[in-house]
Amino acid sequence: MPARRLTASREIRAVLAARTSAHGRALVVYARCLGNDAPPRAAVVAGRKVGGAVARNRAKRRLRAALATTVLPAGTDLVVVARAAAVEREYAALRAEVAALVDRATTRANVAARAGAPA
């Protein structure tokens, strides 16, 4: 299911506050389970550690493209944080890492939501 964009800073902060994440070489995925059948939403962010404006925008474009090919579960908000390796990593490896980390983060978010943890 294609993801809509998560744009409001308060919504992005809510996902980060849920503290459910999966880390990789090129990115970190934060997830929050909403517990409904709403379409998935995602935000891609890149800090200044990634590089200059051109490098940050390239990393975000590549991660958005990789997210578009990944199946995202309904009722989930995701924040994908780029690391410097996202700019130089081969696209096939980046896409595989995105898929694996999204799966791991959403599984952890669903477990946390079922356990009654604030998600």
C-alpha distances in whole Angstrom, upper triangle without the diagonal:
4,6,9,13,15,18,21,23,24,20,20,23,22,19,22,25,23,24,21,21,21,23,23,25,23,21,21,18,18,16,17,15,16,16,15,11,11,7,7,10,12,15,17,21,24,27,31,31,28,31,32,30,29,28,26,24,24,22,20,19,18,16,14,14,13,10,9,9,8,6,6,7,8,11,11,13,13,16,17,21,22,25,28,27,23,25,27,25,24,21,20,21,19,16,17,18,15,13,16,17,13,14,17,17,14,17,20,18,18,21,22,21,23,26,26,26,25,21
4,7,10,12,16,19,21,22,19,18,22,21,19,21,24,22,24,21,21,21,22,22,24,22,20,20,17,17,16,17,16,17,18,16,13,12,8,7,8,10,13,14,18,21,25,28,28,26,28,29,26,26,25,23,21,21,19,17,15,16,14,11,11,11,8,6,8,8,7,7,10,10,12,12,12,12,15,15,19,20,23,25,25,21,23,25,23,23,19,19,21,18,15,17,18,14,13,17,17,13,15,18,17,15,18,21,19,19,23,24,23,25,28,28,27,26,22
4,6,9,12,15,17,18,15,15,18,18,15,18,21,19,21,19,18,19,20,21,23,20,18,17,14,15,13,14,14,14,16,15,13,10,7,5,5,6,9,11,15,18,22,25,26,24,26,27,24,24,23,21,19,19,18,15,14,15,13,10,11,12,8,7,10,9,9,7,9,9,10,9,9,9,11,12,16,18,21,24,23,20,22,25,23,23,20,20,21,18,15,17,18,14,14,17,16,12,14,17,16,14,17,19,17,18,21,22,20,23,26,25,25,23,19
4,7,9,12,15,16,13,13,17,17,15,18,20,20,21,20,20,21,22,23,25,22,19,19,16,16,14,15,15,14,17,15,14,10,7,6,5,6,9,11,15,18,21,25,26,24,26,26,24,24,23,21,19,20,19,15,15,16,14,11,13,14,11,10,13,13,13,11,12,11,11,11,9,10,12,13,17,18,22,25,25,21,23,26,25,25,22,23,24,21,18,21,20,17,17,20,19,15,18,20,18,16,20,21,19,20,23,23,22,24,27,26,25,23,20
4,6,9,12,14,11,11,14,15,13,16,18,18,20,19,19,20,21,22,24,21,18,17,15,14,14,14,16,15,18,17,16,13,10,9,5,5,6,9,12,15,18,21,23,21,23,23,21,21,21,18,16,17,16,13,13,15,13,10,13,14,11,11,15,15,15,13,15,14,13,12,9,9,10,11,14,16,20,22,23,20,21,24,24,24,22,23,23,20,19,21,20,17,18,20,18,16,18,20,18,17,21,21,19,21,24,23,22,25,27,27,25,23,19
4,6,8,10,7,7,11,11,10,12,15,15,17,17,17,19,20,21,23,21,17,16,14,12,12,12,14,13,17,16,16,13,11,9,5,5,5,9,11,14,17,20,22,21,23,23,21,22,21,18,17,19,17,14,15,17,14,12,15,16,13,14,17,16,17,14,15,14,13,11,8,8,8,11,13,16,19,22,23,20,22,25,25,26,23,25,25,21,20,22,21,17,18,21,18,15,18,20,17,16,20,20,17,19,22,21,20,23,25,24,22,19,16
4,6,9,7,7,11,12,12,14,16,17,19,19,19,21,22,23,25,22,19,18,16,15,15,15,17,16,20,19,19,16,14,13,9,8,7,10,11,14,16,19,21,20,22,22,19,21,21,17,16,19,18,14,16,18,16,14,17,19,16,17,20,20,20,17,19,18,16,14,11,11,10,13,14,16,20,22,24,21,22,26,26,28,25,27,27,23,23,25,23,20,22,24,21,19,22,23,20,19,23,23,20,22,25,24,23,26,28,26,25,21,19
4,5,5,6,9,10,11,13,14,16,18,19,20,22,23,25,27,24,21,19,17,16,16,15,17,16,20,19,20,17,16,15,11,11,9,12,13,16,17,20,23,22,24,24,21,23,23,20,19,22,21,17,19,21,19,17,21,22,19,20,24,23,23,20,20,19,17,15,12,13,12,15,16,18,22,24,26,24,25,29,29,31,28,30,30,26,26,28,26,23,24,26,23,21,24,24,21,21,24,23,20,23,25,23,22,26,27,25,23,20,18
4,5,5,6,9,10,10,12,14,16,18,18,21,22,24,25,23,19,18,16,14,15,15,17,17,21,21,22,19,19,17,13,12,10,12,11,14,15,18,20,20,22,22,20,22,22,18,18,21,20,17,19,22,19,18,22,23,20,22,25,24,24,21,22,21,19,16,13,13,11,14,14,17,20,23,25,23,24,28,28,30,28,30,29,26,26,28,25,22,24,26,22,21,24,24,20,20,24,23,20,23,25,23,22,26,27,25,22,19,17
4,5,5,6,9,10,10,12,15,17,18,21,22,25,27,25,21,19,17,15,15,13,16,15,19,19,21,18,18,17,14,13,12,15,14,17,18,21,23,23,25,25,24,26,26,22,22,25,23,20,23,25,22,21,24,25,22,23,27,25,25,22,22,20,17,16,12,13,12,16,16,19,22,25,27,25,27,31,31,33,31,32,31,28,28,29,27,24,25,26,23,21,24,24,20,20,23,22,19,21,23,21,20,23,24,22,20,16,14
4,5,5,6,9,10,11,13,15,16,19,21,23,25,23,20,17,15,12,12,10,13,12,15,16,17,15,15,13,10,10,10,13,13,17,18,21,23,23,25,26,24,26,25,21,21,24,22,19,21,23,20,18,22,22,19,20,23,22,21,18,18,17,14,12,9,10,10,13,15,18,21,25,26,24,26,29,29,31,29,30,29,26,25,26,24,21,22,23,20,18,21,21,17,17,20,19,16,18,21,18,17,21,22,20,18,14,12
4,5,5,6,9,10,12,13,13,16,17,20,22,20,16,14,12,10,10,10,13,13,17,18,19,16,16,13,10,9,7,10,10,13,14,18,19,19,22,23,21,23,22,18,18,21,18,16,18,20,17,16,20,20,17,19,22,20,20,17,18,17,15,12,9,8,7,10,11,15,18,21,23,20,23,26,25,28,26,27,26,23,22,24,21,18,20,21,18,16,19,19,15,16,19,18,15,18,20,18,18,21,22,21,18,15,13
4,5,5,6,9,10,12,13,17,18,21,23,21,17,15,13,10,11,11,14,14,18,20,21,19,19,16,14,12,11,13,12,15,15,18,20,20,23,24,23,25,24,20,21,23,21,18,21,23,20,19,23,23,20,22,25,23,23,20,20,20,17,14,11,11,9,12,13,16,19,22,24,22,24,28,27,30,28,30,28,25,25,26,23,21,23,23,19,18,21,20,16,17,20,18,15,18,20,18,17,21,22,20,17,14,12
4,5,5,6,9,11,13,16,18,21,24,23,19,16,14,10,10,8,11,11,15,16,18,17,17,15,13,13,12,15,15,18,18,22,23,23,26,27,26,28,27,23,24,26,23,21,23,24,21,20,24,23,20,23,25,23,22,19,18,17,14,12,9,10,10,14,15,18,21,24,26,24,27,30,29,31,29,30,29,26,26,26,24,21,22,23,19,17,20,19,15,15,18,16,13,16,17,15,14,18,18,16,14,10,9
4,5,5,7,8,10,13,15,18,21,19,16,13,10,7,6,5,9,10,14,15,17,15,15,13,11,10,10,12,13,16,17,21,21,21,24,26,25,26,25,21,22,23,21,18,21,21,18,18,21,20,17,20,22,19,19,15,15,15,13,10,7,7,7,10,12,16,18,22,23,21,24,27,26,28,26,27,26,22,22,23,20,17,18,19,15,14,16,15,11,12,15,13,10,13,15,13,13,16,17,16,13,11,8
4,5,6,8,9,12,13,16,19,18,14,11,10,6,8,8,12,14,17,19,21,19,19,16,14,12,11,12,12,14,15,18,18,19,22,24,23,25,23,20,21,23,20,18,21,21,18,18,22,21,18,21,23,21,21,18,18,18,16,13,10,9,7,10,10,14,16,20,21,20,23,26,25,27,26,27,25,22,22,23,20,17,19,19,15,14,17,16,12,13,16,14,12,15,17,14,15,18,18,17,14,12,10
4,5,8,10,14,16,19,22,21,18,14,13,9,10,9,12,14,17,19,21,20,21,18,16,15,15,16,16,18,18,21,21,22,25,27,27,29,27,23,25,27,24,22,25,25,22,22,26,24,22,25,27,24,24,20,20,20,17,14,12,12,11,14,14,18,20,23,25,24,26,29,28,31,30,30,28,25,26,26,23,21,22,22,18,17,19,18,14,15,17,14,12,15,16,13,14,17,17,15,12,9,8
4,6,9,12,15,19,22,21,18,14,12,8,8,6,9,11,14,17,19,18,19,16,15,15,15,17,17,19,20,23,23,24,27,29,28,30,28,25,26,27,24,22,25,25,22,22,25,23,21,23,25,22,21,18,17,17,15,12,10,11,11,14,15,19,20,24,25,24,27,30,28,30,29,29,27,25,24,24,22,20,20,20,16,15,16,15,11,12,13,11,8,11,12,9,10,14,13,12,9,7,5
4,6,10,12,16,19,19,15,12,10,7,8,8,12,14,16,19,22,21,21,18,17,16,16,16,16,18,18,22,21,22,25,28,27,29,27,24,25,26,23,22,25,24,21,22,25,23,20,24,25,22,22,19,18,19,17,14,12,11,11,13,13,17,18,22,22,22,25,27,26,28,27,28,25,23,23,23,20,18,19,18,14,14,16,13,10,12,13,10,9,13,13,10,12,15,14,14,10,9,8
4,7,10,14,17,17,14,10,8,6,6,7,10,13,15,18,20,19,19,16,16,14,15,16,17,18,20,23,22,22,26,28,28,29,27,24,25,26,22,21,24,23,19,20,23,21,18,21,22,19,19,16,15,17,15,12,11,10,10,12,13,16,18,21,22,21,24,26,24,26,25,25,23,21,21,20,17,15,16,15,11,11,12,10,6,8,9,6,6,10,10,8,10,13,13,13,10,10,8
4,7,10,13,14,11,7,5,4,6,9,12,15,17,20,21,21,20,16,16,14,14,14,15,16,17,21,19,19,23,26,26,26,24,21,23,23,19,18,21,20,16,18,20,18,16,19,20,17,18,15,16,18,16,13,12,9,9,10,10,13,14,18,18,17,21,23,21,23,22,22,20,17,18,17,14,12,14,12,8,9,11,8,5,8,10,8,8,12,12,11,14,16,16,17,14,14,11
4,7,11,11,9,6,5,7,9,12,14,18,20,22,23,22,21,17,17,15,15,15,15,16,18,21,19,18,22,25,25,26,23,21,22,22,18,18,20,19,15,17,19,16,15,19,19,16,17,15,16,19,18,15,14,11,11,10,11,12,13,16,16,15,19,20,18,20,19,19,16,14,15,14,10,10,11,9,6,8,9,6,5,9,10,9,10,13,14,14,16,18,18,20,17,17,15
4,7,8,6,5,7,9,12,15,18,21,23,25,26,25,24,20,19,16,16,14,15,15,16,18,16,16,19,23,23,24,20,19,21,20,16,17,19,17,14,17,19,16,16,19,19,17,19,17,19,22,21,18,17,13,12,10,10,10,10,13,13,13,16,17,15,18,18,18,15,13,14,13,10,10,12,10,7,10,12,9,9,13,14,12,14,17,17,17,20,22,22,23,20,20,18
4,6,5,6,8,12,14,18,20,24,26,28,28,27,25,21,21,18,17,15,15,15,16,18,16,14,18,21,22,22,19,17,19,18,15,16,18,15,13,16,17,14,15,19,18,16,18,18,20,23,23,20,19,15,14,11,10,10,9,11,10,10,14,14,12,14,15,15,11,10,12,11,7,9,11,9,7,11,12,11,11,15,16,15,17,20,20,20,23,25,25,27,24,24,21
4,6,8,11,15,18,21,24,27,29,31,31,30,28,24,23,20,19,16,15,14,15,17,14,12,16,19,20,20,16,16,18,17,13,15,17,15,13,17,18,15,16,20,19,18,21,21,23,26,26,23,21,18,16,13,11,9,7,9,7,8,11,11,9,12,13,14,11,9,12,12,8,10,13,12,11,14,16,15,15,18,20,19,21,24,24,24,27,29,29,30,28,27,25
4,7,10,14,17,20,23,26,28,30,29,28,26,22,20,17,16,13,12,11,13,14,12,10,13,16,17,17,13,12,14,13,9,11,14,11,10,13,14,12,14,17,17,16,19,19,22,25,25,21,20,16,14,10,9,6,5,7,5,5,8,9,7,10,11,12,10,7,10,11,8,9,12,12,10,13,16,15,15,18,20,20,21,24,25,25,27,29,30,31,28,27,25
4,7,10,13,17,20,22,25,26,26,25,23,19,17,14,13,10,10,9,11,14,12,10,14,17,17,17,14,12,14,14,10,10,13,11,9,12,14,12,12,16,16,15,17,17,19,22,22,18,16,12,10,7,6,5,5,8,8,7,10,12,11,13,13,14,12,9,11,12,8,8,11,11,9,10,14,13,12,15,17,17,17,20,22,21,23,26,27,27,25,24,21
4,7,10,14,17,20,22,24,24,23,21,17,16,13,12,10,10,10,12,15,14,13,17,19,20,20,17,15,17,16,13,13,16,14,11,13,16,14,13,17,17,15,17,16,18,20,20,16,14,10,8,6,5,7,8,11,11,10,14,16,14,17,16,17,15,12,13,13,10,9,12,11,8,9,12,11,9,12,15,14,14,17,19,18,20,23,23,24,21,20,17
4,6,10,13,16,18,20,21,19,18,14,13,10,10,9,10,12,14,18,17,16,19,22,21,22,19,17,18,18,14,13,16,15,11,13,15,13,11,15,16,13,14,12,14,16,16,12,10,7,6,5,6,9,11,15,14,13,16,18,17,19,17,18,16,13,13,13,10,8,10,10,6,6,10,9,6,9,12,11,11,14,16,15,17,20,20,21,18,18,15
4,7,10,13,16,18,19,18,17,13,12,10,10,10,11,13,15,19,18,18,21,23,23,24,22,19,20,20,17,15,18,18,14,15,18,16,13,17,18,15,16,13,14,15,14,10,8,6,5,6,8,11,14,17,18,16,19,22,20,22,21,21,20,17,17,17,14,12,13,13,9,8,11,10,6,8,11,10,9,12,14,13,14,17,18,18,15,14,11
4,7,10,12,14,15,14,14,10,10,9,11,12,14,17,18,22,22,21,25,27,26,27,25,21,22,23,19,17,20,19,16,16,18,16,14,16,18,15,14,11,11,12,10,7,6,5,7,9,11,15,17,21,21,19,22,25,23,24,22,23,21,18,18,18,15,13,13,13,10,8,10,9,6,6,9,8,6,9,11,10,11,14,15,15,13,12,9
4,6,9,12,13,13,13,10,10,10,12,15,16,19,21,25,25,24,28,29,28,29,28,24,25,26,23,20,22,22,19,18,21,19,16,18,20,17,16,12,11,11,9,6,5,7,9,12,14,18,20,24,25,23,26,28,27,28,26,26,25,22,21,21,19,16,16,16,14,11,12,12,9,7,10,9,6,8,11,9,8,12,13,13,11,9,6
4,6,8,10,10,11,10,11,12,15,17,19,23,25,28,28,28,31,33,31,32,31,27,27,28,25,23,25,24,21,20,22,21,17,19,20,17,15,12,9,9,6,5,7,9,12,15,18,21,24,27,27,25,29,31,29,30,28,27,26,24,22,22,21,18,17,17,15,12,12,13,10,7,9,9,6,6,9,8,6,10,12,11,11,10,6
4,6,8,8,10,9,11,13,15,19,21,24,26,30,30,30,33,34,33,34,32,29,29,30,27,24,26,26,23,21,24,23,19,20,22,19,17,13,11,9,5,6,7,11,14,17,20,23,26,30,30,28,31,33,32,33,30,30,29,27,25,25,24,21,20,20,18,15,16,16,14,11,13,13,9,9,12,11,8,11,14,12,12,10,8
4,7,9,11,11,13,16,19,22,24,28,30,33,34,33,36,38,36,37,35,32,32,33,30,27,29,29,25,24,26,25,21,22,23,20,17,14,11,9,6,8,10,14,17,20,23,26,29,33,33,30,33,36,34,34,32,31,31,28,26,26,25,22,21,21,20,17,16,17,15,12,13,13,10,8,11,11,8,9,12,11,12,12,9
4,6,9,10,13,16,19,22,25,28,31,34,35,34,37,38,36,37,36,33,32,33,30,27,28,29,25,24,25,24,21,21,22,20,17,14,10,7,5,8,11,15,18,21,24,27,30,34,34,31,34,37,35,35,32,32,31,29,27,27,26,23,22,23,21,18,18,19,17,14,15,16,13,11,15,15,11,13,16,15,16,15,13
4,6,9,12,15,19,22,25,28,31,35,35,34,37,38,36,36,35,32,31,32,30,27,27,27,24,22,23,23,19,19,20,18,15,12,9,5,5,9,12,15,18,21,25,27,30,34,34,31,33,36,34,34,30,30,30,28,25,26,25,22,20,22,21,18,17,19,18,14,16,18,15,13,17,17,14,15,19,19,19,19,16
4,6,9,12,16,19,22,26,29,32,33,32,34,35,33,33,32,29,28,29,27,24,24,25,22,20,21,21,17,17,19,17,14,11,9,6,5,8,10,13,16,19,22,25,29,32,32,29,31,34,32,32,29,29,29,27,24,25,25,21,20,22,21,17,18,20,18,15,17,19,16,15,18,18,16,17,21,20,20,19,16
4,6,10,14,17,20,24,27,30,31,29,32,33,30,30,30,27,25,26,24,21,21,22,19,16,18,18,14,13,15,14,11,9,8,5,6,7,9,11,15,17,20,23,26,29,29,26,28,31,29,29,26,26,26,24,21,22,22,19,18,20,19,15,16,19,17,14,17,19,16,16,19,20,17,19,23,22,22,20,17
4,7,11,13,17,20,23,27,28,26,29,30,27,28,27,24,22,23,21,18,18,19,16,14,15,15,11,11,13,11,10,6,6,5,5,5,6,8,11,13,17,19,23,26,26,22,25,28,26,26,23,23,23,20,18,19,19,15,14,17,15,12,13,16,14,11,14,16,13,14,17,18,16,18,21,21,20,19,15
4,7,10,14,17,20,24,25,23,26,26,24,25,24,21,19,21,19,15,16,17,14,12,14,14,11,11,14,13,12,9,10,9,8,7,5,6,9,11,14,17,20,23,24,21,23,26,24,25,22,23,23,20,18,20,19,15,15,17,16,12,15,17,14,12,16,17,14,15,19,19,17,20,23,22,21,19,15
4,7,10,14,17,20,21,19,22,23,21,21,20,17,16,17,15,12,13,14,11,9,12,12,9,10,13,12,12,9,11,11,11,8,6,5,6,7,11,13,17,20,20,17,19,22,21,22,19,20,20,17,15,17,16,12,13,16,14,11,14,15,13,12,16,17,14,16,20,19,18,21,23,23,21,19,16
4,6,10,13,17,18,16,19,19,17,18,17,14,13,15,13,9,11,13,10,9,12,13,10,12,15,14,15,13,15,15,14,12,8,6,5,6,8,11,14,17,18,15,17,21,20,21,19,21,20,17,16,18,17,13,15,17,15,13,16,17,14,15,18,18,16,19,22,21,20,24,25,25,23,20,17
4,7,10,14,15,13,15,16,14,15,14,10,10,11,9,6,9,10,7,7,11,11,9,12,15,14,16,14,17,18,18,14,11,8,6,5,6,7,11,14,15,12,13,17,17,18,16,18,18,14,14,17,15,12,14,16,14,13,16,17,15,16,19,19,18,21,23,23,23,26,27,27,25,23,19
4,7,10,12,10,13,14,12,14,12,8,9,11,9,7,10,12,9,10,14,14,13,15,18,18,20,18,20,21,20,17,14,11,7,6,5,6,9,12,14,12,13,17,17,19,18,20,19,16,16,19,16,14,17,19,16,15,19,19,17,18,22,21,20,23,25,24,24,28,29,28,25,23,20
4,7,8,6,9,10,10,11,9,6,8,10,7,7,10,11,10,12,15,15,15,18,20,20,22,21,23,25,24,21,17,14,11,9,6,5,7,9,11,10,11,14,15,18,17,20,19,15,17,19,17,15,18,20,17,17,21,21,19,21,24,23,22,25,27,26,27,31,31,31,28,26,23
4,5,6,8,9,10,12,10,7,10,12,10,10,14,15,14,15,19,19,19,21,24,23,26,24,26,27,27,23,20,17,13,11,8,7,8,9,13,12,12,16,17,20,20,23,21,18,20,22,19,18,21,22,19,20,23,23,21,23,26,25,24,27,29,27,29,32,32,32,29,26,24
4,5,5,7,8,11,9,7,11,13,11,12,16,17,16,18,21,21,21,24,26,26,29,27,30,31,30,27,23,20,17,15,11,10,10,9,13,13,13,16,18,21,21,24,23,20,22,24,22,21,24,25,22,23,27,26,24,26,29,28,27,31,33,31,32,36,36,35,32,30,28
4,5,8,11,12,10,9,13,14,12,13,17,17,16,19,21,21,21,24,26,26,28,27,30,31,31,27,24,21,17,15,11,9,7,7,10,12,12,14,16,19,20,23,21,18,21,23,20,19,23,23,21,22,26,25,23,26,28,27,27,30,32,30,32,35,35,35,32,30,28
4,7,9,10,7,6,10,10,8,10,13,13,13,16,18,18,19,21,23,23,26,25,28,30,29,26,23,19,16,13,10,7,6,4,8,8,8,11,13,16,17,20,18,15,18,20,17,17,21,21,19,20,24,23,22,25,27,26,26,30,31,30,32,35,35,35,32,30,28
4,7,8,5,6,9,10,9,12,14,15,15,18,19,20,21,24,25,26,29,28,31,33,33,29,26,23,19,17,13,11,9,7,10,11,9,11,14,18,18,22,20,18,21,23,21,20,24,25,23,24,27,27,26,28,31,30,30,33,35,34,35,38,39,39,36,34,31
4,6,5,6,9,10,11,12,14,16,17,18,20,21,22,24,26,27,30,30,33,34,34,30,27,24,21,18,16,13,13,11,14,13,11,14,17,20,20,24,23,20,23,25,23,22,26,27,25,26,30,30,28,30,33,33,32,36,37,36,37,41,41,41,38,36,33
4,6,5,6,8,10,11,12,14,15,16,18,20,21,22,25,26,29,28,31,32,32,29,26,23,19,17,15,13,14,12,15,14,12,15,18,20,20,23,23,20,22,25,23,22,26,27,25,25,29,30,28,30,33,32,32,35,37,36,36,40,41,40,37,35,32
4,6,5,6,9,10,11,12,14,15,17,18,20,21,23,25,28,28,31,32,32,29,26,23,20,18,16,13,14,12,14,13,10,13,16,18,17,21,21,18,20,24,22,21,25,26,25,25,29,30,28,30,33,33,32,35,38,37,38,41,42,42,39,37,34
4,5,5,6,9,10,11,12,14,15,16,18,20,22,23,26,26,29,31,31,28,25,22,19,16,14,10,11,8,10,9,6,9,12,15,15,19,18,15,18,21,19,18,22,23,22,23,26,27,25,28,30,30,30,33,35,34,35,39,39,39,37,35,32
4,5,5,6,9,10,11,12,14,15,16,18,21,21,24,24,27,28,28,25,22,19,15,13,11,8,9,9,11,9,8,11,14,16,16,19,19,15,17,20,18,17,21,22,20,20,24,25,23,25,28,28,27,30,32,31,32,36,36,36,33,31,29
4,5,5,6,9,10,10,12,14,15,16,19,20,23,23,26,27,27,24,21,19,16,13,12,10,12,12,13,11,9,13,15,16,15,19,19,16,17,20,19,17,20,23,21,21,24,25,24,25,29,29,28,31,33,32,33,36,37,37,34,32,29
4,5,5,6,9,10,11,12,14,15,17,19,22,22,26,27,28,25,22,19,17,14,13,10,12,11,11,9,7,10,12,13,12,16,16,13,14,18,17,16,19,21,20,20,24,25,24,25,28,29,28,31,33,33,34,37,38,38,35,34,31
4,6,5,6,9,10,11,12,14,16,17,20,20,23,25,26,22,20,17,14,11,10,7,8,8,9,6,5,9,10,12,11,14,14,10,12,15,14,13,16,18,16,17,20,21,20,22,25,25,25,28,30,29,30,33,35,35,32,31,27
4,5,5,6,9,10,10,12,15,15,18,18,21,22,23,20,17,14,12,9,9,7,10,11,12,8,9,12,13,14,13,16,16,12,13,16,15,12,16,18,16,16,19,20,19,20,24,24,23,26,28,28,28,31,33,33,30,28,25
4,6,5,6,9,10,11,13,15,18,18,21,23,24,21,19,16,14,12,12,10,13,14,14,10,10,13,13,14,11,14,15,12,12,16,15,13,16,19,18,17,20,22,21,22,25,26,25,27,30,30,30,33,35,35,33,31,28
4,6,5,6,9,10,11,13,16,17,21,23,24,21,19,16,15,12,12,10,12,12,12,8,8,10,10,10,8,11,12,8,9,12,12,11,13,16,15,15,18,20,20,21,24,25,24,27,29,29,30,33,34,35,33,31,28
4,5,5,6,9,10,11,14,14,17,19,20,17,16,12,11,8,9,8,11,12,11,8,9,12,11,12,9,11,11,8,8,11,10,8,11,13,12,12,15,17,16,17,20,21,21,23,25,26,26,29,30,31,29,27,24
4,5,5,6,9,10,13,13,16,18,19,16,14,12,11,9,11,11,14,15,15,11,13,15,14,15,12,14,14,11,10,13,13,10,12,15,14,13,16,18,17,17,21,22,21,23,26,26,26,29,31,31,29,27,24
4,5,5,7,9,12,13,17,19,21,18,17,15,14,12,14,13,16,17,16,12,13,15,14,13,10,11,13,10,8,12,13,10,12,15,15,14,17,19,19,19,22,24,23,25,27,28,28,31,33,33,32,30,27
4,5,5,7,10,12,15,18,20,17,16,14,14,11,13,12,15,16,14,11,13,14,12,11,8,9,10,7,5,8,9,7,8,11,12,11,13,16,16,16,19,21,21,22,25,26,26,28,30,31,30,29,25
4,5,5,8,8,12,14,16,13,13,10,11,9,12,12,15,18,17,13,15,17,15,15,12,12,13,10,8,10,10,7,8,11,11,9,12,14,14,14,17,18,18,19,22,23,23,25,27,28,27,25,22
4,6,8,9,13,14,16,15,14,13,14,13,16,16,19,21,19,16,17,19,18,17,13,13,15,13,10,12,13,10,10,14,14,12,14,17,17,16,19,21,20,21,24,25,25,27,30,30,29,28,24
4,7,9,13,15,18,16,17,15,16,15,17,17,20,21,20,16,18,19,17,15,12,11,13,12,8,10,12,10,9,12,14,12,13,16,17,16,19,21,21,22,24,26,26,28,30,31,30,29,25
4,6,10,13,15,13,14,12,14,13,16,16,19,21,20,16,19,20,17,17,13,12,13,12,8,9,10,8,6,9,11,8,9,13,13,13,15,17,17,18,21,22,22,24,26,27,26,26,22
4,7,9,13,11,13,12,15,15,18,19,22,24,23,20,22,24,21,20,17,16,17,15,12,12,13,11,8,11,12,9,9,13,13,11,13,16,16,16,19,21,20,21,24,25,25,25,21
4,7,9,8,9,9,12,13,17,18,21,24,23,20,23,25,22,22,19,18,18,16,13,14,14,11,9,11,11,8,8,12,11,9,11,14,13,13,16,18,17,19,21,22,22,21,17
4,6,6,9,10,14,15,19,21,24,27,26,23,26,28,26,25,23,22,22,20,17,17,17,14,12,13,13,9,9,12,11,8,10,13,11,10,14,15,14,16,19,19,19,19,15
4,6,9,11,15,17,20,23,26,29,29,26,28,31,28,28,25,25,25,23,20,20,20,17,15,17,16,13,13,15,14,10,12,15,13,11,15,16,14,16,19,19,19,18,15
4,7,10,14,16,20,23,26,29,29,26,29,32,30,30,27,27,27,24,22,22,22,18,17,18,17,14,14,16,13,10,12,14,11,10,14,14,12,14,17,16,16,15,12
4,6,10,13,16,19,22,26,26,23,26,28,26,27,24,24,24,21,19,20,19,15,14,16,14,10,11,13,10,7,11,12,9,9,13,13,11,14,16,16,15,14,10
4,7,10,13,16,20,23,24,21,24,26,25,26,23,24,23,20,19,20,18,15,15,16,14,11,13,14,11,9,13,13,10,11,15,14,13,16,18,17,16,14,10
4,6,10,13,16,19,20,17,20,23,21,23,20,21,20,17,16,17,15,12,12,14,11,8,11,12,9,8,12,12,10,13,15,15,15,18,19,19,17,16,12
4,6,10,13,16,17,15,18,21,20,21,19,21,19,16,16,17,15,12,14,15,11,10,13,13,10,11,15,14,13,15,18,17,17,20,22,21,19,17,14
4,6,10,13,14,11,14,17,16,18,16,17,16,12,13,14,12,9,12,13,10,9,13,13,11,12,16,15,14,17,20,19,20,23,24,24,21,20,17
4,7,10,11,10,12,15,15,17,16,18,17,13,14,16,13,11,14,15,12,12,15,15,13,15,18,17,17,20,22,21,22,25,26,26,23,21,18
4,7,8,6,9,12,12,14,14,16,14,11,13,15,12,11,14,15,12,13,17,17,15,18,20,20,20,23,25,24,25,28,29,29,26,25,22
4,5,6,8,10,10,14,14,17,14,11,14,16,12,12,16,16,14,15,19,18,17,20,22,21,22,25,26,26,27,30,31,31,28,27,24
4,5,6,8,9,13,14,17,15,12,15,17,14,15,18,19,17,19,22,21,20,23,26,25,25,29,30,29,31,34,34,35,32,31,28
4,5,6,6,10,11,13,11,9,13,14,12,13,16,16,15,17,20,20,20,22,24,24,25,28,29,29,31,34,34,35,32,31,29
4,6,5,9,9,12,10,7,10,12,10,10,14,15,14,15,18,19,18,21,23,23,24,26,28,28,30,32,33,34,31,30,27
4,6,9,9,13,12,9,12,15,14,14,17,18,17,19,22,22,22,24,27,27,27,30,32,32,33,36,37,37,35,33,30
4,7,9,12,11,9,13,15,14,15,18,19,18,20,23,23,23,26,28,28,29,32,33,33,35,38,38,39,37,36,33
4,6,8,7,6,10,11,10,12,15,15,15,18,20,20,21,23,25,26,27,29,31,31,33,35,36,37,35,34,31
4,6,5,6,9,10,11,12,14,16,16,18,20,21,22,24,26,27,28,30,32,33,34,36,37,39,37,36,33
4,5,5,6,9,10,10,12,14,15,16,18,20,21,22,24,26,26,28,30,31,32,34,36,37,35,34,31
4,5,5,6,9,10,11,12,14,15,17,18,20,21,23,25,26,27,29,30,32,33,35,36,35,34,31
4,5,5,6,9,10,11,12,14,15,16,18,20,21,23,24,26,27,28,30,32,33,35,33,33,29
4,5,5,6,9,10,10,12,14,15,16,18,20,21,22,24,26,27,28,30,31,33,31,30,27
4,5,5,6,9,10,11,12,14,15,16,18,20,21,22,24,26,27,29,30,32,30,30,26
4,5,5,6,9,10,11,12,14,16,17,19,20,21,23,24,26,27,29,31,29,29,26
4,5,5,6,8,10,10,12,14,15,16,18,20,21,22,24,26,27,29,27,27,23
4,6,5,6,8,10,10,12,14,15,16,18,20,21,22,24,26,27,25,25,21
4,6,5,6,9,10,11,12,14,15,16,18,20,21,23,24,26,25,25,21
4,6,5,6,9,10,11,12,14,16,17,18,20,21,23,25,23,24,21
4,5,5,6,8,10,11,12,14,15,16,18,20,21,23,21,21,18
4,5,5,6,8,10,10,12,14,15,16,18,20,21,19,19,16
4,6,5,6,9,10,11,12,14,15,17,18,20,19,20,16
4,6,5,6,9,10,11,12,14,16,17,19,17,18,15
4,5,5,6,9,10,10,12,14,15,17,15,15,12
4,5,5,6,9,10,10,12,14,15,14,14,11
4,5,5,6,9,10,11,12,14,14,15,12
4,5,5,6,9,10,11,13,11,12,10
4,5,5,6,9,10,11,9,10,7
4,5,5,6,9,10,10,11,9
4,5,5,6,9,9,11,10
4,5,5,6,5,7,7
4,5,5,6,7,6
4,5,8,10,9
4,6,9,10
4,6,8
4,6
4
